[in-house]
Amino acid sequence: MWGDSLLIVFISICTALLGEVERRKEAHGDSLDKQHKKKIEREEERLKNNNRDLSLDKMKSMFAIGFAFTALLSMFNSIFDGRVVAKLPFHPISWIQGLSHRNLPGDDYTDCSFIFLYILCTMSIRQNIQKLLGFAPSRAASKQGGALFAAPPGQFK
């Protein structure tokens, strides 16, 4: 059981790192696009076409990553199907029990399934990896943000 739990934590770290490294590659592409944008301000039509192509490439990349993560999740879900991978120190509330005790035999709801442990690990590990790679906003920036869908300052100059 400990080996399974540690393996799931390791899988969660690897998938979170893979997702964040992919975001970092996209961020570098955006910074190059901004430099390129300053050089060709007079050619707005060309810039519009380049932005459309970049959005299409990002969309393809996101679909590929989503497909790969879905395939990995389904593979690991079938590997750990019916196996108790951890013991919860609490009884989950009723609407979470279906996820925490998914495909496990018995009525001991402190038994934890793969998918529940993976989701918990990914939620906690992804934030730390984002901070480590510099993607998470600083506390000061998040306090200034205010609105959920507000545009970044200076975006529409």
Disulfide bonds with the S-S distance in Angstrom:
none
